[in-house]
Amino acid sequence: MIKPTWLSININPPKAGYAIAVRSANKFGVGHTYDVINIDSELYDQEEYEDYLSSTSFIEWLPLESESE
């Protein structure tokens, strides 16, 4: 089984319009807060999406679907 790679929201932001899992920071590696986000790219542009994500407590994201689906 391949271990998923979490990506930093600030360094490598996701594209709007695709489902992602997000998690909050935790310096001990336990007790993270997780959520699933799927922002419609027709309602928000990429800059608004990145602004929204940077204003939350979430720091990392994981793709749940690829751009080719």
C-alpha positions in Angstrom: 0.0 0.0 0.0 1.3 3.4 -0.9 1.3 6.0 1.9 -0.4 9.2 0.9 1.8 12.4 0.7 0.4 15.4 2.4 1.2 18.7 0.6 1.6 22.2 2.2 -1.2 24.6 1.4 1.2 27.6 1.4 3.9 26.0 -0.7 1.9 23.9 -3.1 -1.8 25.0 -3.1 -4.4 22.8 -4.7 -6.4 23.7 -7.8 -10.0 24.7 -7.3 -12.7 22.4 -8.5 -11.3 19.1 -7.1 -12.1 17.3 -3.9 -9.3 17.4 -1.3 -8.7 16.3 2.3 -7.2 18.9 4.6 -5.7 18.6 8.0 -4.7 21.0 10.7 -1.3 21.4 12.3 -0.2 19.4 15.3 3.4 19.4 16.4 3.1 16.0 18.1 1.6 14.2 15.1 -1.6 13.1 16.9 -5.0 14.7 17.1 -5.1 16.3 13.7 -8.4 17.8 12.6 -9.5 16.6 9.2 -12.1 17.7 6.7 -13.0 17.2 3.0 -13.3 20.3 0.8 -14.6 20.5 -2.8 -14.9 24.1 -3.9 -16.7 24.7 -7.3 -14.2 26.4 -9.7 -17.2 28.2 -11.3 -18.0 30.0 -8.1 -14.5 30.9 -6.9 -11.4 31.6 -8.9 -8.0 30.1 -7.9 -6.9 33.2 -6.0 -10.1 33.3 -3.8 -9.7 29.6 -3.2 -6.1 30.0 -2.0 -7.1 33.0 0.2 -9.9 30.9 1.8 -7.5 27.9 2.5 -4.8 30.2 4.0 -7.3 31.8 6.3 -8.2 28.4 7.9 -6.3 26.4 10.5 -5.6 23.7 7.9 -2.0 23.6 6.7 -1.8 20.4 4.5 -3.9 18.9 1.8 -4.2 15.5 0.1 -5.8 15.0 -3.4 -8.9 12.8 -3.3 -9.5 13.0 -7.1 -7.1 13.8 -9.9 -7.5 16.5 -12.6 -7.8 13.7 -15.2 -11.0 12.2 -13.7 
